[in-house]
Amino acid sequence: MLTPPETVDSFRAIIERGKNTSTYKMALAIAIARMVEGNKRHVSRRELAGLFFEIYLDRLEVDMPQLSDPTRQHDLSRGCVQH
């Protein structure tokens, strides 16, 4: 089964934009890798979002900064912490 072009474009935009040190990119990569390891071929956005959120929160809890300046916090980090 081919991946729809809009999915590829969305993934490409996430990876290519923003800083290369962004923690959310690593969380997304780990989430996708876990899905692949579990032989998942079809995943809903809700399922991927849940796993991403879990991984991202774990990374925040061990003080992995979102930005290269640890005194600053990215909007995504602030939102996750508030949640």
C-alpha positions in Angstrom: 0.0 0.0 0.0 1.4 3.4 -1.0 1.5 6.2 1.5 -0.8 9.1 0.5 1.2 12.2 -0.7 -0.3 14.5 2.0 1.0 12.2 4.7 4.5 12.3 3.2 4.3 16.1 2.8 3.2 16.5 6.4 6.1 14.3 7.7 8.6 16.1 5.5 7.4 19.5 6.8 7.8 18.3 10.4 11.3 17.0 9.8 12.6 19.8 7.6 11.2 22.8 9.5 12.4 23.9 12.9 15.6 23.3 14.7 17.4 20.0 14.3 17.8 19.9 18.1 14.0 19.9 18.7 13.0 17.2 21.1 9.6 16.7 19.4 11.3 15.4 16.3 13.0 12.7 18.3 9.8 11.8 20.1 8.0 11.5 16.7 10.9 9.3 15.3 10.8 7.1 18.4 7.0 6.7 18.2 7.1 5.8 14.5 10.0 3.3 15.2 7.9 1.6 17.9 5.0 1.3 15.6 7.2 -0.3 13.0 8.8 -2.6 15.5 5.3 -3.7 16.5 4.6 -4.5 12.8 1.9 -1.8 12.7 1.1 -1.0 9.1 -1.9 1.2 9.7 -2.0 3.7 12.6 -4.6 6.3 13.4 -3.5 9.8 14.1 -5.0 9.4 17.6 -2.9 6.3 18.3 0.3 8.0 17.0 -0.5 11.2 18.9 -1.0 9.2 22.2 2.3 7.4 21.8 4.1 10.6 20.8 2.6 12.5 23.8 3.7 9.7 26.2 7.3 9.7 24.8 7.5 13.5 24.7 6.4 13.8 28.3 8.9 11.2 29.4 11.7 13.2 27.7 10.5 16.4 29.4 10.5 14.7 32.8 14.2 13.8 32.4 14.9 17.5 31.6 15.8 17.0 27.9 15.5 20.6 26.7 13.3 21.4 23.7 15.7 24.2 22.7 19.4 24.6 22.8 18.9 27.3 25.5 17.7 25.3 28.5 16.2 28.4 30.1 13.7 28.8 27.3 10.7 26.5 26.7 9.1 25.7 23.4 5.3 26.2 23.0 4.8 22.5 22.7 6.7 21.9 25.9 4.6 24.4 27.8 1.4 22.9 26.5 2.4 19.4 27.5 3.5 20.5 31.0 0.2 22.3 31.4 -1.8 19.3 30.3 
